[in-house]
């Protein structure tokens, strides 16, 4: 596992904030995911050794919390709410639209063929009054019907093209 020097420094510093090292498990997982984009398999024994705990103790945390990704995901992460309010207002159609637009299936480890997008159908995004809602990376989008989903998809595609063009 290759972590940035900055991340390693943060990890060492974070551990000092906890009188019981084991309590630093969540913050360390977050730091690694921020750096690498997911939690690689070799991170589990590495964190366990760093905190002087058993690897199973880290594994339990990684597999319990859905925010931790165990495999790489797309550069953009689209989360579509599927709970009752959003479902009644068209959340399933919204999710299907994103799947079609990016030629992928919804799932926490599914990635569009271009590697750009992961679409995930998730539990409540806490904006029931503006259903259906979608979280793209850290930005909440409200009242996302099929038309708005297509518009958001087009925007993501345009940004991806712009990024490719500027890197050439």
Backbone bond lengths (Angstrom), bond angles and torsions (degrees), N, CA, C in turn:
res aa  C-N    CA-C-N  psi(-1)  N-CA   C-N-CA  omega(-1)  CA-C   N-CA-C  phi
1 X - - - 1.458 - - 1.530 107.69 -
2 X 1.313 114.98 124.31 1.460 120.65 179.78 1.517 110.04 -103.83
3 X 1.315 115.72 108.89 1.457 120.52 177.46 1.522 109.23 -106.79
4 X 1.324 115.53 148.01 1.463 120.44 176.35 1.526 108.85 -64.25
5 X 1.304 115.90 150.03 1.467 121.68 177.69 1.522 110.18 -56.30
6 X 1.319 116.04 -39.76 1.468 121.76 179.22 1.535 110.81 -60.05
7 X 1.330 117.05 -41.58 1.469 121.31 179.31 1.525 110.14 -66.64
8 X 1.316 117.67 -43.50 1.472 121.26 178.86 1.527 110.64 -60.48
9 X 1.316 116.39 -39.67 1.471 120.97 178.18 1.528 110.20 -64.50
10 X 1.333 116.65 -44.89 1.468 121.23 178.76 1.528 110.42 -61.65
11 X 1.331 116.62 -41.95 1.464 120.79 -179.85 1.523 110.37 -60.00
12 X 1.309 116.63 -48.95 1.477 119.99 179.19 1.523 111.26 -60.49
13 X 1.329 116.79 -38.66 1.457 120.90 -179.06 1.531 110.96 -70.62
14 X 1.324 117.95 -41.89 1.472 122.12 -178.75 1.528 110.68 -61.61
15 X 1.304 117.28 -40.90 1.475 120.85 -177.80 1.528 110.64 -58.25
16 X 1.326 117.52 -33.72 1.476 120.78 -178.44 1.525 112.63 -66.92
17 X 1.318 118.05 -16.37 1.467 121.54 -178.83 1.528 113.15 -81.16
18 X 1.325 117.37 -6.69 1.463 121.07 -175.03 1.524 110.66 -119.13
19 X 1.333 116.50 120.23 1.468 118.98 178.33 1.534 112.09 -63.94
20 X 1.338 116.50 -29.60 1.455 121.62 174.30 1.528 105.49 -109.36
21 X 1.327 117.26 112.25 1.471 121.82 -173.64 1.533 113.04 -53.20
22 X 1.321 116.67 -37.87 1.469 121.54 -178.00 1.528 111.70 -53.17
23 X 1.318 117.04 -30.67 1.463 122.08 -178.59 1.527 112.48 -65.29
24 X 1.316 117.85 -14.29 1.467 121.60 179.60 1.528 111.96 -85.91
25 X 1.318 118.51 2.03 1.460 121.02 -176.85 1.529 111.94 -55.94
26 X 1.316 118.41 -52.97 1.471 121.27 -178.92 1.528 112.52 -59.65
27 X 1.333 119.04 -50.59 1.468 118.10 179.09 1.528 113.07 -59.78
28 X 1.316 118.06 -37.50 1.460 120.28 178.63 1.528 111.10 -65.69
29 X 1.313 116.46 -41.41 1.461 119.67 177.67 1.538 110.83 -61.82
30 X 1.327 116.09 -41.99 1.465 119.64 178.48 1.528 110.76 -62.48
31 X 1.318 117.16 -44.15 1.467 120.51 -179.84 1.530 111.71 -62.03
32 X 1.318 115.78 -42.08 1.472 119.27 179.82 1.522 110.27 -66.76
33 X 1.331 117.14 -43.23 1.466 119.45 179.96 1.531 110.82 -64.95
34 X 1.321 117.44 -37.68 1.471 120.16 177.42 1.527 110.60 -62.63
35 X 1.317 117.01 -37.63 1.461 121.81 -177.89 1.529 111.75 -76.84
36 X 1.330 117.00 -51.28 1.465 122.31 -172.46 1.527 112.81 -90.71
37 X 1.346 117.15 -28.41 1.457 121.33 -177.95 1.517 112.96 103.01
38 X 1.314 116.51 -12.56 1.459 123.15 178.30 1.526 107.14 -164.33
39 X 1.339 116.66 179.75 1.467 121.15 178.41 1.529 108.09 -102.88
40 X 1.330 117.33 101.51 1.474 119.15 178.85 1.532 110.90 -66.98
41 X 1.323 116.36 154.84 1.475 121.09 -179.59 1.524 112.10 -53.89
42 X 1.334 116.90 -41.56 1.463 119.32 -176.34 1.529 113.14 -72.40
43 X 1.331 117.62 -8.57 1.461 120.54 176.81 1.524 111.09 -71.65
44 X 1.324 116.65 -30.84 1.474 120.42 -175.89 1.525 111.36 -64.12
45 X 1.336 120.25 -54.76 1.467 118.54 177.39 1.532 112.51 -67.24
46 X 1.335 116.66 -29.39 1.464 119.76 179.36 1.529 110.67 -64.55
47 X 1.343 117.00 -47.19 1.471 121.21 177.90 1.524 109.86 -63.90
48 X 1.321 116.92 -42.76 1.464 120.88 -179.91 1.527 110.45 -57.47
49 X 1.309 117.08 -45.71 1.466 120.85 179.19 1.529 110.50 -64.33
50 X 1.325 115.89 -41.90 1.475 121.46 -178.99 1.533 110.99 -62.39
51 X 1.334 116.76 -33.91 1.467 121.22 -176.68 1.526 113.06 -101.92
52 X 1.321 116.78 2.41 1.472 122.43 179.81 1.530 111.56 57.31
53 X 1.343 115.12 46.27 1.462 121.40 175.98 1.525 108.06 -129.42
54 X 1.309 116.78 174.23 1.454 121.24 179.44 1.538 109.86 -80.83
55 X 1.317 117.96 146.07 1.462 120.48 178.17 1.528 113.41 -55.37
56 X 1.325 117.88 -33.83 1.469 120.26 179.72 1.525 110.96 -60.05
57 X 1.335 117.51 -31.03 1.462 120.80 179.09 1.528 111.44 -67.24
58 X 1.298 117.59 -33.66 1.469 121.58 176.60 1.530 109.09 -77.30
59 X 1.301 116.50 -43.64 1.468 122.54 -179.82 1.535 110.63 -56.95
60 X 1.339 116.35 -41.85 1.467 120.52 179.24 1.525 111.21 -58.79
61 X 1.317 117.63 -40.42 1.459 122.02 -178.97 1.530 110.04 -70.39
62 X 1.330 116.66 -45.18 1.468 121.04 -179.23 1.521 111.03 -60.11
63 X 1.316 117.47 -41.57 1.460 120.37 -176.06 1.532 113.06 -83.72
64 X 1.325 118.12 -17.47 1.461 120.68 179.53 1.529 111.51 -79.17
65 X 1.319 117.68 -43.81 1.459 121.60 -174.50 1.533 111.35 -90.61
66 X 1.338 116.74 124.16 1.472 119.31 -177.05 1.529 114.51 -71.96
67 X 1.328 118.46 -11.54 1.462 118.70 -179.43 1.521 112.47 -75.97
68 X 1.343 116.66 -13.48 1.452 119.28 178.68 1.517 109.60 -89.61
69 X 1.310 115.46 126.55 1.460 122.35 179.99 1.515 108.49 -98.87
70 X 1.325 117.07 131.11 1.463 121.66 -178.23 1.511 112.29 -95.32
71 X 1.322 116.45 -7.75 1.458 121.85 177.43 1.525 107.41 -136.84
72 X 1.329 116.86 158.05 1.472 118.48 177.99 1.529 110.90 -60.14
73 X 1.322 114.74 144.86 1.464 120.30 176.08 1.526 107.50 -117.77
74 X 1.332 116.47 176.83 1.457 120.75 178.52 1.520 111.33 -63.52
75 X 1.326 115.05 162.30 1.460 120.00 179.56 1.532 110.58 -62.13
76 X 1.328 116.71 -32.59 1.459 122.39 176.91 1.525 108.31 -111.47
77 X 1.321 116.90 136.99 1.463 122.24 -176.85 1.524 108.80 -116.97
78 X 1.338 115.56 112.91 1.466 121.80 -179.58 1.526 108.27 -104.18
79 X 1.332 116.03 118.87 1.459 121.31 177.55 1.525 108.07 -111.89
80 X 1.321 115.56 122.81 1.465 121.69 -179.49 1.526 107.44 -109.25
81 X 1.331 116.57 125.94 1.460 120.89 -179.78 1.529 110.48 -69.70
82 X 1.334 114.68 137.91 1.471 119.23 -179.48 1.528 112.81 -119.89
83 X 1.324 118.81 5.77 1.458 118.98 -178.46 1.530 110.76 -73.83
84 X 1.313 116.68 175.68 1.458 123.06 -166.49 1.523 115.13 -50.32
85 X 1.320 118.09 -52.21 1.476 119.68 -177.40 1.518 111.01 -58.30
86 X 1.331 115.87 -46.29 1.466 119.83 -178.64 1.525 111.10 -69.92
87 X 1.314 116.91 -38.52 1.471 120.31 178.85 1.529 110.45 -61.37
88 X 1.333 116.44 -44.09 1.465 120.42 -179.06 1.525 112.49 -66.92
89 X 1.320 117.31 -27.11 1.467 121.57 -177.81 1.525 112.73 -96.16
90 X 1.346 117.88 5.82 1.461 119.49 174.61 1.515 116.00 110.24
91 X 1.323 117.78 16.51 1.457 121.42 -178.81 1.521 114.13 -57.81
92 X 1.332 117.01 -35.45 1.465 119.75 179.52 1.531 110.45 -65.81
93 X 1.331 116.49 -42.32 1.470 120.73 177.47 1.533 110.17 -65.07
94 X 1.305 116.72 -38.31 1.467 120.75 178.27 1.524 109.85 -60.93
95 X 1.316 116.60 -46.33 1.457 120.90 179.51 1.532 110.88 -62.41
96 X 1.328 116.18 -44.63 1.474 120.68 178.21 1.528 111.17 -59.61
97 X 1.319 116.62 -37.00 1.463 120.64 179.39 1.520 110.61 -63.78
98 X 1.331 116.78 -45.50 1.471 119.73 177.69 1.530 110.99 -62.99
99 X 1.332 116.58 -40.01 1.469 119.74 178.13 1.531 110.52 -59.90
100 X 1.324 117.16 -45.83 1.470 121.31 -179.88 1.529 110.98 -66.21
101 X 1.319 116.85 -44.22 1.463 120.99 -177.56 1.532 112.45 -61.23
102 X 1.328 116.16 -33.69 1.472 120.10 -176.78 1.526 113.13 -109.37
103 X 1.336 116.94 8.71 1.459 122.36 177.22 1.534 111.83 50.50
104 X 1.322 115.09 51.44 1.463 120.52 -179.17 1.522 109.30 -144.58
105 X 1.309 115.96 175.29 1.461 122.25 174.95 1.519 108.06 -111.73
106 X 1.322 116.35 151.95 1.455 120.27 177.00 1.517 109.03 -71.78
107 X 1.300 115.77 134.35 1.457 121.24 177.77 1.510 110.44 170.22
108 X 1.326 117.01 148.34 1.470 120.52 -175.08 1.520 114.66 -65.41
109 X 1.341 117.95 -15.59 1.467 119.55 179.16 1.521 112.05 -121.42
110 X 1.331 117.17 6.85 1.459 120.81 178.57 1.530 109.60 -83.34
111 X 1.314 116.36 139.06 1.465 121.42 -179.85 1.525 107.97 -132.16
112 X 1.323 116.01 138.89 1.468 120.17 177.99 1.526 109.60 -60.34
113 X 1.333 117.74 154.62 1.469 120.90 -176.69 1.529 114.34 -54.14
114 X 1.338 117.20 -30.04 1.463 119.54 179.54 1.535 112.92 -85.72
115 X 1.347 116.33 0.26 1.463 120.61 179.40 1.513 113.89 77.10
116 X 1.302 116.36 4.75 1.461 120.92 -173.02 1.525 113.82 -81.26
117 X 1.361 118.43 -38.55 1.462 120.45 -166.79 1.528 113.23 -133.20
118 X 1.320 114.39 140.78 1.458 122.43 166.05 1.525 106.21 -117.43
119 X 1.328 116.40 126.59 1.468 121.92 177.36 1.524 106.38 -106.75
120 X 1.309 115.75 129.23 1.461 119.81 -178.85 1.523 109.12 -131.19
121 X 1.322 116.18 134.84 1.453 123.37 177.13 1.524 105.56 -94.31
122 X 1.330 117.87 113.06 1.458 121.68 -169.56 1.519 112.86 -120.93
123 X 1.318 114.58 168.06 1.461 120.20 174.78 1.523 109.47 -75.36
124 X 1.251 117.28 178.19 1.460 127.87 -170.36 1.533 115.58 -35.00
125 X 1.333 114.84 129.05 1.460 121.72 174.58 1.536 110.78 -103.04
126 X 1.327 116.31 11.34 1.466 123.84 170.86 1.521 114.75 63.62
127 X 1.318 116.79 41.76 1.459 120.50 174.28 1.528 108.74 -145.30
128 X 1.328 115.43 51.60 1.466 122.15 -173.06 1.525 113.64 -58.36
129 X 1.314 118.10 -31.75 1.461 121.83 -178.10 1.518 113.54 -71.16
130 X 1.350 116.85 -12.97 1.465 120.10 -178.84 1.530 110.75 -122.19
131 X 1.321 115.38 33.27 1.462 122.20 -176.25 1.523 111.54 -67.43
132 X 1.335 116.58 153.15 1.458 128.00 -8.40 1.533 111.60 -78.62
133 X 1.326 114.24 145.65 1.463 119.55 -177.92 1.522 110.98 -113.98
134 X 1.325 113.45 152.14 1.459 122.06 -178.09 1.522 107.54 -136.73
135 X 1.318 115.58 136.63 1.461 121.16 175.74 1.523 106.83 -110.21
136 X 1.321 116.40 115.94 1.461 121.14 176.91 1.511 106.36 -108.05
137 X 1.333 114.73 111.59 1.456 121.82 -170.69 1.529 107.25 55.96
138 X 1.311 119.27 -110.03 1.464 120.62 -179.86 1.526 112.75 -111.92
139 X 1.336 117.74 11.01 1.455 121.79 -176.48 1.528 111.21 -105.56
140 X 1.333 116.16 122.31 1.461 121.99 179.54 1.520 109.69 -85.39
141 X 1.325 116.15 132.09 1.463 122.83 176.57 1.519 107.49 -119.41
142 X 1.325 115.48 129.59 1.455 121.16 -174.54 1.526 111.51 -107.68
143 X 1.336 115.10 157.75 1.468 121.69 178.36 1.528 111.69 53.12
144 X 1.337 115.95 47.82 1.466 120.41 -175.78 1.531 110.22 -89.12
145 X 1.328 114.58 95.24 1.457 120.03 174.73 1.529 108.12 -87.25
146 X 1.332 117.72 -173.68 1.468 120.81 -178.33 1.528 111.61 -59.71
147 X 1.320 117.45 -42.90 1.465 121.29 -178.35 1.532 110.96 -63.26
148 X 1.325 115.92 -44.57 1.466 119.11 -179.71 1.534 110.32 -68.66
149 X 1.328 117.61 -34.29 1.468 120.95 176.97 1.525 110.05 -62.84
150 X 1.335 116.91 -41.42 1.470 120.97 177.54 1.523 110.91 -64.29
151 X 1.322 115.95 -39.55 1.465 121.01 178.72 1.536 110.42 -64.30
152 X 1.321 117.04 -44.47 1.464 121.02 178.74 1.536 110.92 -64.96
153 X 1.330 116.31 -39.85 1.461 120.54 177.98 1.524 110.51 -62.40
154 X 1.324 116.73 -42.72 1.470 120.97 179.16 1.533 110.43 -62.51
155 X 1.313 116.07 -38.72 1.467 120.71 178.81 1.536 110.46 -64.83
156 X 1.319 116.96 -43.16 1.465 121.30 178.69 1.523 110.48 -63.64
157 X 1.325 116.79 -42.70 1.465 121.12 178.61 1.526 110.97 -63.01
158 X 1.343 116.61 -42.13 1.466 120.77 179.71 1.526 110.83 -64.10
159 X 1.337 116.55 -41.79 1.469 120.30 178.47 1.526 110.85 -63.96
160 X 1.337 116.74 -38.58 1.463 120.70 179.54 1.528 110.35 -65.63
161 X 1.338 117.04 -42.14 1.467 120.94 178.41 1.524 111.03 -63.34
162 X 1.321 115.48 -41.84 1.473 121.34 179.98 1.531 109.91 -62.22
163 X 1.340 115.69 -41.14 1.467 120.45 -179.85 1.528 110.43 -65.47
164 X 1.319 117.03 -42.75 1.476 121.47 178.93 1.520 109.38 -63.14
165 X 1.337 116.86 -45.50 1.455 121.05 -178.10 1.536 111.71 -62.48
166 X 1.327 116.70 -38.67 1.471 119.80 -178.09 1.530 112.00 -75.47
167 X 1.324 117.73 -19.83 1.465 119.74 179.89 1.528 112.65 -88.87
168 X 1.346 116.15 -5.02 1.471 119.49 -179.22 1.502 112.86 -93.62
